């Protein structure tokens, strides 16, 4: 996931992702990344 | 002799200990599960923070600190991001499911700002390409 510095703002490189899932066998959490660069933590998923 | 002074029978004691052991076992299992869930939440929160850190550093065009003078025997040391313009920051899993690095990108070079390893049993399990 690359955050490129551009004049007038920051954008994701084409190889960017829309989400990242982190978890173990009992729980996963999703981190969502919007096209506008907003990053938020999603709900728990058992 | 009064009835209460007789004490407890072996059966009564065994039943009492069994109930206590059962409750303790359930409590321990529940605590263990809570603990593991909390580790996942913390790992996700740390990753979220690092993603925002990468974004913020890129936004501010923050030049990463150069290596200390003791590292200056190495080529390209302190001049890394002065001679090679900073174009952004990257959170790089580099094929790993459990470790990622925050890198400053100064093509053709990159400088690792920090490296994080998830606790045991936690890993990146997916991610959708944009």
Backbone of each chain as nested JSON, in Angstrom:
{
  "chains": [
    {"id": "A", "residues": [
      {"number": 1, "name": "UNK", "atoms": {"N": [0.838, -1.179, 0.0], "CA": [0.0, 0.0, 0.0], "C": [0.877, 1.233, 0.0]}},
      {"number": 2, "name": "UNK", "atoms": {"N": [0.781, 1.974, -1.066], "CA": [1.674, 3.124, -1.195], "C": [0.881, 4.419, -1.149]}},
      {"number": 3, "name": "UNK", "atoms": {"N": [1.339, 5.327, -0.352], "CA": [0.757, 6.655, -0.289], "C": [1.725, 7.582, -1.008]}},
      {"number": 4, "name": "UNK", "atoms": {"N": [1.336, 8.067, -2.146], "CA": [2.249, 8.927, -2.9], "C": [1.969, 10.385, -2.587]}},
      {"number": 5, "name": "UNK", "atoms": {"N": [3.022, 11.121, -2.461], "CA": [2.886, 12.555, -2.225], "C": [2.756, 13.237, -3.58]}},
      {"number": 6, "name": "UNK", "atoms": {"N": [1.676, 13.923, -3.763], "CA": [1.477, 14.659, -5.005], "C": [1.154, 16.098, -4.655]}},
      {"number": 7, "name": "UNK", "atoms": {"N": [1.333, 16.962, -5.585], "CA": [0.937, 18.35, -5.341], "C": [-0.585, 18.379, -5.157]}},
      {"number": 8, "name": "UNK", "atoms": {"N": [-1.009, 18.968, -4.08], "CA": [-2.436, 19.09, -3.839], "C": [-3.046, 17.908, -3.126]}},
      {"number": 9, "name": "UNK", "atoms": {"N": [-2.249, 16.985, -2.678], "CA": [-2.839, 15.908, -1.891], "C": [-2.077, 14.599, -1.985]}},
      {"number": 10, "name": "UNK", "atoms": {"N": [-2.659, 13.612, -1.359], "CA": [-2.026, 12.304, -1.312], "C": [-2.967, 11.309, -1.96]}},
      {"number": 11, "name": "UNK", "atoms": {"N": [-2.418, 10.408, -2.721], "CA": [-3.274, 9.405, -3.336], "C": [-2.654, 8.025, -3.179]}},
      {"number": 12, "name": "UNK", "atoms": {"N": [-3.428, 7.016, -3.473], "CA": [-2.909, 5.662, -3.44], "C": [-2.331, 5.31, -4.803]}},
      {"number": 13, "name": "UNK", "atoms": {"N": [-1.29, 4.55, -4.782], "CA": [-0.738, 4.065, -6.036], "C": [-1.672, 3.005, -6.6]}},
      {"number": 14, "name": "UNK", "atoms": {"N": [-1.563, 2.71, -7.897], "CA": [-2.468, 1.712, -8.495], "C": [-2.431, 0.356, -7.806]}},
      {"number": 15, "name": "UNK", "atoms": {"N": [-1.294, 0.045, -7.189], "CA": [-1.219, -1.257, -6.52], "C": [-1.849, -1.224, -5.136]}},
      {"number": 16, "name": "UNK", "atoms": {"N": [-2.514, -0.129, -4.794], "CA": [-3.161, -0.02, -3.493], "C": [-4.294, -1.024, -3.326]}},
      {"number": 17, "name": "UNK", "atoms": {"N": [-4.77, -1.175, -2.104], "CA": [-5.842, -2.126, -1.829], "C": [-7.035, -1.414, -1.212]}},
      {"number": 18, "name": "UNK", "atoms": {"N": [-8.19, -2.046, -1.3], "CA": [-9.385, -1.444, -0.725], "C": [-9.575, -1.845, 0.731]}},
      {"number": 19, "name": "UNK", "atoms": {"N": [-8.98, -2.95, 1.114], "CA": [-9.053, -3.324, 2.521], "C": [-7.912, -4.267, 2.905]}},
      {"number": 20, "name": "UNK", "atoms": {"N": [-7.711, -4.365, 4.2], "CA": [-6.729, -5.302, 4.728], "C": [-7.437, -6.079, 5.824]}},
      {"number": 21, "name": "UNK", "atoms": {"N": [-7.303, -7.382, 5.791], "CA": [-7.952, -8.213, 6.804], "C": [-6.877, -8.789, 7.721]}},
      {"number": 22, "name": "UNK", "atoms": {"N": [-7.085, -8.596, 9.015], "CA": [-6.143, -9.104, 10.005], "C": [-6.921, -9.998, 10.95]}},
      {"number": 23, "name": "UNK", "atoms": {"N": [-6.366, -11.136, 11.306], "CA": [-7.127, -11.968, 12.224], "C": [-6.418, -13.218, 12.664]}},
      {"number": 24, "name": "UNK", "atoms": {"N": [-7.135, -13.96, 13.498], "CA": [-6.669, -15.263, 13.946], "C": [-7.808, -16.237, 13.689]}},
      {"number": 25, "name": "UNK", "atoms": {"N": [-7.713, -17.417, 14.28], "CA": [-8.733, -18.434, 14.026], "C": [-10.083, -18.073, 14.644]}},
      {"number": 26, "name": "UNK", "atoms": {"N": [-10.081, -17.187, 15.63], "CA": [-11.352, -16.9, 16.306], "C": [-11.98, -15.567, 15.913]}},
      {"number": 27, "name": "UNK", "atoms": {"N": [-11.196, -14.696, 15.286], "CA": [-11.736, -13.371, 14.978], "C": [-10.945, -12.738, 13.837]}},
      {"number": 28, "name": "UNK", "atoms": {"N": [-11.662, -12.026, 12.958], "CA": [-10.945, -11.22, 11.963], "C": [-11.474, -9.795, 12.008]}},
      {"number": 29, "name": "UNK", "atoms": {"N": [-10.587, -8.868, 11.717], "CA": [-10.949, -7.455, 11.657], "C": [-10.554, -6.946, 10.277]}},
      {"number": 30, "name": "UNK", "atoms": {"N": [-11.395, -6.123, 9.706], "CA": [-11.113, -5.569, 8.385], "C": [-10.837, -4.073, 8.506]}},
      {"number": 31, "name": "UNK", "atoms": {"N": [-9.788, -3.658, 7.844], "CA": [-9.488, -2.221, 7.767], "C": [-9.841, -1.773, 6.359]}},
      {"number": 32, "name": "UNK", "atoms": {"N": [-10.769, -0.859, 6.263], "CA": [-11.239, -0.398, 4.962], "C": [-10.509, 0.874, 4.545]}},
      {"number": 33, "name": "UNK", "atoms": {"N": [-10.178, 0.918, 3.257], "CA": [-9.5, 2.091, 2.717], "C": [-10.319, 2.586, 1.534]}},
      {"number": 34, "name": "UNK", "atoms": {"N": [-10.891, 3.754, 1.669], "CA": [-11.743, 4.259, 0.591], "C": [-10.879, 4.857, -0.516]}},
      {"number": 35, "name": "UNK", "atoms": {"N": [-11.498, 5.025, -1.669], "CA": [-10.766, 5.592, -2.799], "C": [-10.249, 6.984, -2.471]}},
      {"number": 36, "name": "UNK", "atoms": {"N": [-10.961, 7.676, -1.596], "CA": [-10.542, 9.021, -1.207], "C": [-9.446, 9.025, -0.154]}},
      {"number": 37, "name": "UNK", "atoms": {"N": [-9.058, 7.846, 0.285], "CA": [-7.97, 7.764, 1.258], "C": [-8.418, 7.689, 2.699]}},
      {"number": 38, "name": "UNK", "atoms": {"N": [-9.73, 7.543, 2.928], "CA": [-10.213, 7.425, 4.305], "C": [-9.966, 6.001, 4.815]}},
      {"number": 39, "name": "UNK", "atoms": {"N": [-9.391, 5.909, 5.99], "CA": [-9.03, 4.6, 6.542], "C": [-9.855, 4.365, 7.794]}},
      {"number": 40, "name": "UNK", "atoms": {"N": [-10.573, 3.24, 7.853], "CA": [-11.426, 2.987, 9.016], "C": [-11.416, 1.509, 9.382]}},
      {"number": 41, "name": "UNK", "atoms": {"N": [-11.703, 1.272, 10.642], "CA": [-11.735, -0.093, 11.158], "C": [-13.142, -0.656, 11.004]}},
      {"number": 42, "name": "UNK", "atoms": {"N": [-13.251, -1.85, 10.411], "CA": [-14.557, -2.463, 10.206], "C": [-15.027, -3.244, 11.42]}},
      {"number": 43, "name": "UNK", "atoms": {"N": [-16.122, -3.949, 11.233], "CA": [-16.694, -4.73, 12.338], "C": [-15.913, -6.021, 12.587]}},
      {"number": 44, "name": "UNK", "atoms": {"N": [-16.171, -6.602, 13.762], "CA": [-15.59, -7.904, 14.089], "C": [-16.29, -8.976, 13.26]}},
      {"number": 45, "name": "UNK", "atoms": {"N": [-15.522, -9.956, 12.828], "CA": [-16.12, -11.111, 12.162], "C": [-15.571, -12.374, 12.797]}},
      {"number": 46, "name": "UNK", "atoms": {"N": [-16.458, -13.182, 13.355], "CA": [-15.979, -14.389, 14.034], "C": [-15.421, -15.418, 13.051]}}
    ]},
    {"id": "B", "residues": [
      {"number": 1, "name": "UNK", "atoms": {"N": [-23.922, -35.303, 69.65], "CA": [-23.229, -34.361, 68.783], "C": [-24.241, -33.717, 67.841]}},
      {"number": 2, "name": "UNK", "atoms": {"N": [-24.093, -32.383, 67.677], "CA": [-25.021, -31.689, 66.801], "C": [-24.74, -32.048, 65.35]}},
      {"number": 3, "name": "UNK", "atoms": {"N": [-25.807, -31.898, 64.535], "CA": [-25.691, -32.319, 63.138], "C": [-24.628, -31.535, 62.385]}},
      {"number": 4, "name": "UNK", "atoms": {"N": [-24.521, -30.191, 62.656], "CA": [-23.591, -29.374, 61.876], "C": [-22.129, -29.656, 62.224]}},
      {"number": 5, "name": "UNK", "atoms": {"N": [-21.927, -30.247, 63.354], "CA": [-20.547, -30.498, 63.782], "C": [-19.94, -31.744, 63.13]}},
      {"number": 6, "name": "UNK", "atoms": {"N": [-20.744, -32.451, 62.356], "CA": [-20.234, -33.681, 61.747], "C": [-19.266, -33.407, 60.592]}},
      {"number": 7, "name": "UNK", "atoms": {"N": [-19.3, -32.159, 60.043], "CA": [-18.475, -31.868, 58.871], "C": [-19.16, -32.301, 57.592]}},
      {"number": 8, "name": "UNK", "atoms": {"N": [-18.359, -32.458, 56.538], "CA": [-18.921, -32.819, 55.237], "C": [-18.525, -34.237, 54.86]}},
      {"number": 9, "name": "UNK", "atoms": {"N": [-19.4, -34.845, 54.132], "CA": [-19.065, -36.191, 53.647], "C": [-18.14, -36.057, 52.44]}},
      {"number": 10, "name": "UNK", "atoms": {"N": [-17.495, -37.123, 52.078], "CA": [-16.582, -37.125, 50.918], "C": [-17.329, -36.77, 49.637]}},
      {"number": 11, "name": "UNK", "atoms": {"N": [-18.541, -37.275, 49.522], "CA": [-19.347, -36.981, 48.325], "C": [-19.63, -35.493, 48.219]}},
      {"number": 12, "name": "UNK", "atoms": {"N": [-19.999, -34.888, 49.354], "CA": [-20.286, -33.445, 49.353], "C": [-19.044, -32.653, 48.944]}},
      {"number": 13, "name": "UNK", "atoms": {"N": [-17.896, -33.046, 49.503], "CA": [-16.655, -32.35, 49.158], "C": [-16.324, -32.511, 47.679]}},
      {"number": 14, "name": "UNK", "atoms": {"N": [-16.492, -33.723, 47.171], "CA": [-16.182, -33.972, 45.759], "C": [-17.083, -33.146, 44.847]}},
      {"number": 15, "name": "UNK", "atoms": {"N": [-18.362, -33.089, 45.214], "CA": [-19.299, -32.301, 44.391], "C": [-18.916, -30.826, 44.44]}},
      {"number": 16, "name": "UNK", "atoms": {"N": [-18.593, -30.324, 45.629], "CA": [-18.208, -28.913, 45.767], "C": [-16.976, -28.606, 44.939]}},
      {"number": 17, "name": "UNK", "atoms": {"N": [-15.951, -29.438, 45.061], "CA": [-14.722, -29.201, 44.302], "C": [-14.983, -29.285, 42.8]}},
      {"number": 18, "name": "UNK", "atoms": {"N": [-15.84, -30.205, 42.401], "CA": [-16.151, -30.341, 40.976], "C": [-16.817, -29.078, 40.441]}},
      {"number": 19, "name": "UNK", "atoms": {"N": [-17.755, -28.534, 41.223], "CA": [-18.459, -27.314, 40.793], "C": [-17.471, -26.154, 40.698]}},
      {"number": 20, "name": "UNK", "atoms": {"N": [-16.602, -26.03, 41.705], "CA": [-15.603, -24.947, 41.693], "C": [-14.669, -25.109, 40.501]}},
      {"number": 21, "name": "UNK", "atoms": {"N": [-14.22, -26.334, 40.249], "CA": [-13.303, -26.578, 39.127], "C": [-13.988, -26.268, 37.799]}},
      {"number": 22, "name": "UNK", "atoms": {"N": [-15.249, -26.625, 37.684], "CA": [-15.992, -26.367, 36.447], "C": [-16.116, -24.865, 36.194]}},
      {"number": 23, "name": "UNK", "atoms": {"N": [-16.474, -24.135, 37.246], "CA": [-16.623, -22.676, 37.107], "C": [-15.271, -22.039, 36.762]}},
      {"number": 24, "name": "UNK", "atoms": {"N": [-14.2, -22.485, 37.429], "CA": [-12.869, -21.939, 37.157], "C": [-12.451, -22.245, 35.726]}},
      {"number": 25, "name": "UNK", "atoms": {"N": [-12.74, -23.453, 35.271], "CA": [-12.389, -23.848, 33.902], "C": [-13.118, -23.001, 32.874]}},
      {"number": 26, "name": "UNK", "atoms": {"N": [-14.41, -22.792, 33.089], "CA": [-15.186, -21.968, 32.162], "C": [-14.667, -20.534, 32.162]}},
      {"number": 27, "name": "UNK", "atoms": {"N": [-14.354, -20.033, 33.342], "CA": [-13.833, -18.669, 33.476], "C": [-12.511, -18.517, 32.752]}},
      {"number": 28, "name": "UNK", "atoms": {"N": [-11.639, -19.503, 32.898], "CA": [-10.334, -19.445, 32.25], "C": [-10.476, -19.481, 30.736]}},
      {"number": 29, "name": "UNK", "atoms": {"N": [-11.344, -20.376, 30.251], "CA": [-11.55, -20.485, 28.805], "C": [-12.107, -19.178, 28.242]}},
      {"number": 30, "name": "UNK", "atoms": {"N": [-13.032, -18.605, 28.973], "CA": [-13.638, -17.353, 28.542], "C": [-12.608, -16.223, 28.516]}},
      {"number": 31, "name": "UNK", "atoms": {"N": [-11.773, -16.176, 29.548], "CA": [-10.734, -15.15, 29.627], "C": [-9.734, -15.321, 28.491]}},
      {"number": 32, "name": "UNK", "atoms": {"N": [-9.38, -16.578, 28.224], "CA": [-8.428, -16.88, 27.161], "C": [-8.942, -16.403, 25.811]}},
      {"number": 33, "name": "UNK", "atoms": {"N": [-10.21, -16.677, 25.567], "CA": [-10.811, -16.264, 24.3], "C": [-10.874, -14.737, 24.193]}},
      {"number": 34, "name": "UNK", "atoms": {"N": [-11.251, -14.095, 25.293], "CA": [-11.301, -12.63, 25.321], "C": [-9.922, -12.055, 25.024]}},
      {"number": 35, "name": "UNK", "atoms": {"N": [-8.908, -12.667, 25.633], "CA": [-7.528, -12.221, 25.463], "C": [-7.094, -12.31, 24.007]}},
      {"number": 36, "name": "UNK", "atoms": {"N": [-7.424, -13.426, 23.37], "CA": [-7.025, -13.618, 21.97], "C": [-7.78, -12.665, 21.051]}},
      {"number": 37, "name": "UNK", "atoms": {"N": [-9.042, -12.436, 21.347], "CA": [-9.821, -11.478, 20.551], "C": [-9.209, -10.08, 20.683]}},
      {"number": 38, "name": "UNK", "atoms": {"N": [-8.817, -9.751, 21.907], "CA": [-8.263, -8.435, 22.177], "C": [-6.933, -8.246, 21.439]}},
      {"number": 39, "name": "UNK", "atoms": {"N": [-6.166, -9.332, 21.322], "CA": [-4.899, -9.259, 20.585], "C": [-5.147, -8.926, 19.113]}},
      {"number": 40, "name": "UNK", "atoms": {"N": [-6.198, -9.522, 18.547], "CA": [-6.535, -9.236, 17.147], "C": [-6.964, -7.781, 16.994]}},
      {"number": 41, "name": "UNK", "atoms": {"N": [-7.811, -7.326, 17.919], "CA": [-8.285, -5.939, 17.875], "C": [-7.095, -4.982, 17.985]}},
      {"number": 42, "name": "UNK", "atoms": {"N": [-6.174, -5.279, 18.897], "CA": [-5.011, -4.413, 19.078], "C": [-4.119, -4.398, 17.835]}},
      {"number": 43, "name": "UNK", "atoms": {"N": [-3.944, -5.588, 17.226], "CA": [-3.106, -5.668, 16.023], "C": [-3.743, -4.865, 14.893]}},
      {"number": 44, "name": "UNK", "atoms": {"N": [-5.06, -4.989, 14.746], "CA": [-5.766, -4.25, 13.692], "C": [-5.675, -2.745, 13.958]}},
      {"number": 45, "name": "UNK", "atoms": {"N": [-5.81, -2.374, 15.217], "CA": [-5.741, -0.957, 15.592], "C": [-4.34, -0.403, 15.307]}},
      {"number": 46, "name": "UNK", "atoms": {"N": [-3.311, -1.21, 15.599], "CA": [-1.93, -0.77, 15.349], "C": [-1.685, -0.61, 13.849]}},
      {"number": 47, "name": "UNK", "atoms": {"N": [-2.238, -1.545, 13.057], "CA": [-2.08, -1.458, 11.599], "C": [-2.797, -0.223, 11.055]}},
      {"number": 48, "name": "UNK", "atoms": {"N": [-3.983, 0.012, 11.591], "CA": [-4.743, 1.201, 11.189], "C": [-3.941, 2.465, 11.497]}},
      {"number": 49, "name": "UNK", "atoms": {"N": [-3.36, 2.52, 12.682], "CA": [-2.563, 3.679, 13.081], "C": [-1.371, 3.869, 12.145]}},
      {"number": 50, "name": "UNK", "atoms": {"N": [-0.725, 2.754, 11.773], "CA": [0.44, 2.854, 10.891], "C": [0.038, 3.261, 9.474]}},
      {"number": 51, "name": "UNK", "atoms": {"N": [-1.14, 2.809, 9.036], "CA": [-1.627, 3.253, 7.721], "C": [-1.86, 4.764, 7.731]}},
      {"number": 52, "name": "UNK", "atoms": {"N": [-2.457, 5.233, 8.816], "CA": [-2.7, 6.685, 8.924], "C": [-1.378, 7.443, 9.053]}},
      {"number": 53, "name": "UNK", "atoms": {"N": [-0.41, 6.818, 9.733], "CA": [0.909, 7.44, 9.877], "C": [1.566, 7.586, 8.512]}},
      {"number": 54, "name": "UNK", "atoms": {"N": [1.496, 6.509, 7.701], "CA": [2.074, 6.544, 6.357], "C": [1.404, 7.632, 5.529]}},
      {"number": 55, "name": "UNK", "atoms": {"N": [0.085, 7.702, 5.656], "CA": [-0.671, 8.697, 4.903], "C": [-0.28, 10.113, 5.33]}},
      {"number": 56, "name": "UNK", "atoms": {"N": [-0.188, 10.292, 6.636], "CA": [0.141, 11.606, 7.17], "C": [1.559, 12.037, 6.794]}},
      {"number": 57, "name": "UNK", "atoms": {"N": [2.505, 11.094, 6.891], "CA": [3.881, 11.423, 6.543], "C": [3.993, 11.76, 5.056]}},
      {"number": 58, "name": "UNK", "atoms": {"N": [3.239, 11.038, 4.226], "CA": [3.258, 11.317, 2.79], "C": [2.644, 12.69, 2.513]}},
      {"number": 59, "name": "UNK", "atoms": {"N": [1.558, 12.959, 3.228], "CA": [0.857, 14.226, 3.037], "C": [1.764, 15.413, 3.395]}},
      {"number": 60, "name": "UNK", "atoms": {"N": [2.528, 15.232, 4.468], "CA": [3.401, 16.311, 4.938], "C": [4.769, 16.285, 4.275]}},
      {"number": 61, "name": "UNK", "atoms": {"N": [4.965, 15.344, 3.349], "CA": [6.268, 15.195, 2.678], "C": [7.393, 15.142, 3.708]}},
      {"number": 62, "name": "UNK", "atoms": {"N": [7.166, 14.327, 4.719], "CA": [8.1, 14.282, 5.835], "C": [9.357, 13.506, 5.46]}},
      {"number": 63, "name": "UNK", "atoms": {"N": [10.471, 14.202, 5.441], "CA": [11.745, 13.541, 5.119], "C": [12.129, 12.659, 6.298]}},
      {"number": 64, "name": "UNK", "atoms": {"N": [12.397, 11.381, 6.065], "CA": [12.761, 10.516, 7.189], "C": [14.109, 10.917, 7.753]}},
      {"number": 65, "name": "UNK", "atoms": {"N": [14.286, 10.729, 9.064], "CA": [15.57, 11.079, 9.656], "C": [16.68, 10.222, 9.061]}},
      {"number": 66, "name": "UNK", "atoms": {"N": [17.813, 10.836, 8.794], "CA": [18.94, 10.101, 8.222], "C": [19.592, 9.223, 9.263]}},
      {"number": 67, "name": "UNK", "atoms": {"N": [20.405, 8.293, 8.83], "CA": [21.122, 7.443, 9.782], "C": [22.071, 8.275, 10.629]}},
      {"number": 68, "name": "UNK", "atoms": {"N": [22.438, 7.774, 11.766], "CA": [23.357, 8.513, 12.639], "C": [24.752, 8.508, 12.036]}},
      {"number": 69, "name": "UNK", "atoms": {"N": [25.606, 9.363, 12.576], "CA": [26.937, 9.519, 11.994], "C": [27.738, 8.214, 12.052]}},
      {"number": 70, "name": "UNK", "atoms": {"N": [27.399, 7.344, 12.986], "CA": [28.135, 6.083, 13.07], "C": [27.843, 5.183, 11.872]}},
      {"number": 71, "name": "UNK", "atoms": {"N": [26.735, 5.447, 11.184], "CA": [26.388, 4.638, 10.016], "C": [26.987, 5.198, 8.727]}},
      {"number": 72, "name": "UNK", "atoms": {"N": [27.703, 6.277, 8.83], "CA": [28.113, 6.989, 7.621], "C": [29.207, 6.316, 6.815]}},
      {"number": 73, "name": "UNK", "atoms": {"N": [29.664, 5.152, 7.271], "CA": [30.612, 4.418, 6.445], "C": [29.873, 3.727, 5.303]}},
      {"number": 74, "name": "UNK", "atoms": {"N": [28.555, 3.609, 5.481], "CA": [27.768, 2.922, 4.461], "C": [27.481, 3.873, 3.299]}},
      {"number": 75, "name": "UNK", "atoms": {"N": [27.417, 3.328, 2.084], "CA": [27.103, 4.2, 0.966], "C": [25.69, 4.759, 1.082]}},
      {"number": 76, "name": "UNK", "atoms": {"N": [25.5, 5.911, 0.535], "CA": [24.189, 6.568, 0.459], "C": [23.597, 6.907, 1.819]}},
      {"number": 77, "name": "UNK", "atoms": {"N": [24.41, 6.915, 2.867], "CA": [23.834, 7.059, 4.218], "C": [22.984, 8.318, 4.373]}},
      {"number": 78, "name": "UNK", "atoms": {"N": [23.507, 9.355, 4.936], "CA": [22.659, 10.474, 5.349], "C": [21.992, 11.187, 4.187]}},
      {"number": 79, "name": "UNK", "atoms": {"N": [22.457, 10.94, 3.004], "CA": [21.919, 11.688, 1.867], "C": [20.765, 10.968, 1.187]}},
      {"number": 80, "name": "UNK", "atoms": {"N": [20.32, 9.87, 1.801], "CA": [19.32, 9.024, 1.141], "C": [18.163, 9.812, 0.536]}},
      {"number": 81, "name": "UNK", "atoms": {"N": [17.454, 10.543, 1.392], "CA": [16.273, 11.24, 0.878], "C": [16.559, 12.701, 0.537]}},
      {"number": 82, "name": "UNK", "atoms": {"N": [17.8, 13.112, 0.66], "CA": [18.124, 14.455, 0.207], "C": [18.495, 14.439, -1.277]}},
      {"number": 83, "name": "UNK", "atoms": {"N": [19.21, 13.393, -1.674], "CA": [19.614, 13.329, -3.08], "C": [18.561, 12.644, -3.943]}},
      {"number": 84, "name": "UNK", "atoms": {"N": [17.754, 11.78, -3.306], "CA": [16.69, 11.1, -4.043], "C": [15.363, 11.632, -3.523]}},
      {"number": 85, "name": "UNK", "atoms": {"N": [14.634, 12.353, -4.31], "CA": [13.428, 13.008, -3.814], "C": [12.401, 12.014, -3.237]}},
      {"number": 86, "name": "UNK", "atoms": {"N": [11.782, 12.419, -2.146], "CA": [10.744, 11.612, -1.508], "C": [9.483, 11.648, -2.367]}},
      {"number": 87, "name": "UNK", "atoms": {"N": [8.942, 10.475, -2.68], "CA": [7.693, 10.459, -3.457], "C": [6.522, 9.926, -2.642]}},
      {"number": 88, "name": "UNK", "atoms": {"N": [6.808, 9.357, -1.484], "CA": [5.702, 8.871, -0.67], "C": [6.146, 7.881, 0.375]}},
      {"number": 89, "name": "UNK", "atoms": {"N": [5.133, 7.299, 1.036], "CA": [5.405, 6.29, 2.059], "C": [4.63, 5.029, 1.721]}},
      {"number": 90, "name": "UNK", "atoms": {"N": [5.19, 3.921, 2.125], "CA": [4.575, 2.64, 1.773], "C": [4.53, 1.724, 2.986]}},
      {"number": 91, "name": "UNK", "atoms": {"N": [3.389, 1.048, 3.124], "CA": [3.284, -0.012, 4.122], "C": [3.453, -1.312, 3.352]}},
      {"number": 92, "name": "UNK", "atoms": {"N": [4.549, -1.986, 3.587], "CA": [4.932, -3.1, 2.734], "C": [4.965, -4.407, 3.519]}},
      {"number": 93, "name": "UNK", "atoms": {"N": [4.111, -5.358, 3.12], "CA": [4.133, -6.682, 3.745], "C": [5.188, -7.571, 3.087]}},
      {"number": 94, "name": "UNK", "atoms": {"N": [5.635, -7.21, 1.897], "CA": [6.7, -7.925, 1.185], "C": [6.505, -9.438, 1.191]}},
      {"number": 95, "name": "UNK", "atoms": {"N": [5.297, -9.863, 0.94], "CA": [5.021, -11.301, 0.863], "C": [4.806, -11.965, 2.21]}},
      {"number": 96, "name": "UNK", "atoms": {"N": [5.038, -11.241, 3.277], "CA": [4.86, -11.826, 4.614], "C": [3.42, -11.644, 5.079]}},
      {"number": 97, "name": "UNK", "atoms": {"N": [2.948, -12.548, 5.894], "CA": [1.599, -12.414, 6.452], "C": [1.633, -11.857, 7.868]}},
      {"number": 98, "name": "UNK", "atoms": {"N": [2.811, -11.824, 8.457], "CA": [2.888, -11.451, 9.87], "C": [3.742, -10.217, 10.151]}},
      {"number": 99, "name": "UNK", "atoms": {"N": [4.469, -9.744, 9.163], "CA": [5.374, -8.606, 9.385], "C": [5.199, -7.572, 8.284]}},
      {"number": 100, "name": "UNK", "atoms": {"N": [5.173, -6.309, 8.668], "CA": [5.154, -5.265, 7.656], "C": [6.129, -4.156, 8.029]}},
      {"number": 101, "name": "UNK", "atoms": {"N": [6.525, -3.406, 7.001], "CA": [7.454, -2.302, 7.223], "C": [6.843, -1.015, 6.697]}},
      {"number": 102, "name": "UNK", "atoms": {"N": [7.102, 0.056, 7.404], "CA": [6.741, 1.387, 6.92], "C": [7.995, 1.945, 6.267]}},
      {"number": 103, "name": "UNK", "atoms": {"N": [7.876, 2.258, 4.979], "CA": [9.056, 2.697, 4.227], "C": [8.833, 4.07, 3.623]}},
      {"number": 104, "name": "UNK", "atoms": {"N": [9.888, 4.846, 3.638], "CA": [9.886, 6.094, 2.885], "C": [10.419, 5.764, 1.499]}},
      {"number": 105, "name": "UNK", "atoms": {"N": [9.722, 6.226, 0.478], "CA": [10.129, 5.894, -0.891], "C": [10.893, 7.054, -1.517]}},
      {"number": 106, "name": "UNK", "atoms": {"N": [12.136, 6.805, -1.801], "CA": [12.984, 7.778, -2.479], "C": [13.601, 7.052, -3.667]}},
      {"number": 107, "name": "UNK", "atoms": {"N": [12.822, 6.82, -4.723], "CA": [13.282, 5.96, -5.809], "C": [14.662, 6.352, -6.328]}},
      {"number": 108, "name": "UNK", "atoms": {"N": [15.482, 5.389, -6.626], "CA": [15.186, 3.949, -6.627], "C": [15.363, 3.303, -5.249]}},
      {"number": 109, "name": "UNK", "atoms": {"N": [15.479, 4.119, -4.223], "CA": [15.745, 3.561, -2.899], "C": [14.524, 3.67, -2.002]}},
      {"number": 110, "name": "UNK", "atoms": {"N": [14.549, 2.919, -0.915], "CA": [13.533, 3.091, 0.114], "C": [14.206, 2.955, 1.471]}},
      {"number": 111, "name": "UNK", "atoms": {"N": [13.658, 3.679, 2.442], "CA": [14.242, 3.671, 3.785], "C": [13.196, 3.144, 4.758]}},
      {"number": 112, "name": "UNK", "atoms": {"N": [13.535, 2.083, 5.463], "CA": [12.588, 1.507, 6.426], "C": [12.529, 2.398, 7.661]}},
      {"number": 113, "name": "UNK", "atoms": {"N": [11.335, 2.894, 7.941], "CA": [11.145, 3.763, 9.103], "C": [10.828, 2.919, 10.339]}},
      {"number": 114, "name": "UNK", "atoms": {"N": [9.986, 1.917, 10.16], "CA": [9.691, 1.0, 11.264], "C": [9.228, -0.343, 10.729]}},
      {"number": 115, "name": "UNK", "atoms": {"N": [9.42, -1.358, 11.526], "CA": [8.973, -2.709, 11.165], "C": [8.143, -3.252, 12.314]}},
      {"number": 116, "name": "UNK", "atoms": {"N": [7.018, -3.853, 11.974], "CA": [6.103, -4.376, 12.99], "C": [5.808, -5.845, 12.707]}},
      {"number": 117, "name": "UNK", "atoms": {"N": [5.821, -6.647, 13.754], "CA": [5.443, -8.065, 13.633], "C": [4.207, -8.31, 14.492]}},
      {"number": 118, "name": "UNK", "atoms": {"N": [3.204, -8.955, 13.909], "CA": [1.992, -9.266, 14.668], "C": [2.309, -10.274, 15.77]}},
      {"number": 119, "name": "UNK", "atoms": {"N": [1.534, -10.271, 16.856], "CA": [1.724, -11.298, 17.888], "C": [1.464, -12.695, 17.315]}},
      {"number": 120, "name": "UNK", "atoms": {"N": [1.964, -13.683, 18.001], "CA": [1.823, -15.069, 17.553], "C": [0.355, -15.428, 17.302]}},
      {"number": 121, "name": "UNK", "atoms": {"N": [0.098, -16.086, 16.188], "CA": [-1.261, -16.537, 15.879], "C": [-2.086, -15.53, 15.107]}},
      {"number": 122, "name": "UNK", "atoms": {"N": [-1.551, -14.325, 14.895], "CA": [-2.292, -13.299, 14.158], "C": [-1.587, -13.031, 12.842]}},
      {"number": 123, "name": "UNK", "atoms": {"N": [-2.364, -12.936, 11.783], "CA": [-1.748, -12.678, 10.485], "C": [-2.694, -11.925, 9.57]}},
      {"number": 124, "name": "UNK", "atoms": {"N": [-2.102, -11.359, 8.529], "CA": [-2.907, -10.715, 7.499], "C": [-3.533, -11.844, 6.699]}},
      {"number": 125, "name": "UNK", "atoms": {"N": [-4.846, -11.782, 6.528], "CA": [-5.476, -12.909, 5.848], "C": [-6.097, -12.514, 4.525]}},
      {"number": 126, "name": "UNK", "atoms": {"N": [-5.963, -11.306, 4.145], "CA": [-6.523, -10.944, 2.854], "C": [-6.405, -9.473, 2.578]}},
      {"number": 127, "name": "UNK", "atoms": {"N": [-6.946, -9.087, 1.469], "CA": [-6.905, -7.7, 1.042], "C": [-7.308, -7.679, -0.419]}},
      {"number": 128, "name": "UNK", "atoms": {"N": [-8.239, -6.811, -0.755], "CA": [-8.739, -6.799, -2.126], "C": [-7.999, -5.76, -2.953]}},
      {"number": 129, "name": "UNK", "atoms": {"N": [-7.542, -6.145, -4.146], "CA": [-6.881, -5.148, -4.987], "C": [-7.873, -4.095, -5.459]}},
      {"number": 130, "name": "UNK", "atoms": {"N": [-7.398, -2.878, -5.552], "CA": [-8.27, -1.809, -6.01], "C": [-8.527, -1.965, -7.497]}}
    ]}
  ]
}
